[in-house]
Amino acid sequence: MNSEILFYIIIGIILVNFLKDKILDALNAKHFNDAVPSELEDVYDEAEYKKSQNYKAINYRFGIWSSLFSLTLTLGFLLLDGFEYVDAIARSYSENPIIIALIFFGIIMLASDILSTPFSYYKTFVIEEQFGFNKTTKKTFILDKIKGLFMMALLGGSILALIVWFYQITGSQFWLYAWGIVIIFTVFMNMFYAKLIVPLFNKQTPLEEGELRDKISNYANSVGFNLDKIFVIDGSKRSTKANAYFSGFGSEKRVTLFDTLITDLDDEEIVSVLAHEVGHYKRKHIIFNLSASVLLTGFTLFILSIFISNPLLSNAIGVETPSFHAGLIAFGLLYSPISEITGLIMNYFSRKFEYEADDYAKTTYKAEPLISSLKKLSKNSLSNLTPHPAYVFMHYSHPTLLQRIKNLQQ
């Protein structure tokens, strides 16, 4: 096999992925106007359902144009030797492989972010604004961009520099050291993300004393779950959509409720949502997901170590001087079918875990408030109540609302 054949394989993978996604999107769009199942008839009234259909249709069309732009940009970059051009710029500043890699990826990431910003802006300030979801100010939007780029440069750049350094000094064994760094980083972020990263973007405050906190504490005590860190995050700063999540381990475990969740749901419904999150912890789903992520990363790094030294990888994307950073780009493109398969497997387990967490909430608390909370959250986010099964299989990390309600009603 030569670099030209590998180049056309990469082009083929990109085109097949694009066509696959567009076919699934089209199949899903055909179900936008399906009749609502009888179990979900109380989610929307007629006017709200039309609004949700309109929201889905607009997002579908927006997705077509944004993905076409991304496809054109990617193919143009490959066909016009864009990676070779960026590599030449990076090499003009240094001969150090680490510095070259940082400049190379820095240029690509920054350019990608700049080019995608108009689409992000339109999505936020036109589509989300039109349907009453957006609460983000232009100042917040810009600050989020700056903070995001800073975090990417600091964290992503540090990890990349370490991986390239390990490659330089250990050769094909670099993957073991890189894997170790990723494990440490992953565990650290799971433990302290809410304490260190979230405050850069949102304000978190302890849930105030009162009836809701008492109900949450009583439930946690009833299932032997030590929970003294309950926080409220100002999600309404950016959107009207609601959420809740569990993070951390041991003394660092905490539950974070969006302020919009507290506004949208009553106390019993909030406790039922919390019971679902506790179910994930009690059923060891968090440990499973963390372990699976670490193992998949190790597997990917091992496969990378086998091929990264082959100059065909760099040459396949038009880069004449073989390097770790160019090979990493080519490997990422070639590895995407395997990532698709592992993603499907993880989505399967995620949907299974959602059922188990729902069952835990039903058993240790009540099914009815969880059902009503799911309906309210779906209504408030104009969710799709009739997705195509193939789209669900390929993309959903959660069962559909109908599937969850049927499970809870058993």
Secondary structure, 3 states (H helix, E strand, C coil): CCHHHHHHHHHHHHHHHHHHHHHHHHHHHCCCCCCCCHHHCCCCCHHHHHHHHHHHHHHHHHHHHHHHHHHHHHHHHHHCCHHHHHHHHHHCCCCCHHHHHHHHHHHHHHHHHHHHHHHHHHHHHHHHHHCCCECCCHHHHHHHHHHHHHHHHHHHHHHHHHHHHHHHHHHHHHHHHHHHHHHHHHHHHHHHHHHHCHHHCCCEEECCCCHHHHHHHHHHHHCCCCCCCEEEECHHHCECCCCEEEECCHHHCEEEEEHHHHHHCCHHHHHHHHHHHHHHHHCCHHHHHHHHHHHHHHHHHHHHHHHCCCHHHHHHCCCCCCCHHHHHHHHHHHHHHHHHHHHHHHHHHHHHHHHHHHHHHHHHCCCHHHHHHHHHHHHHCCCCCCCCHHHHHHHCCCCCHHHHHHHHHC
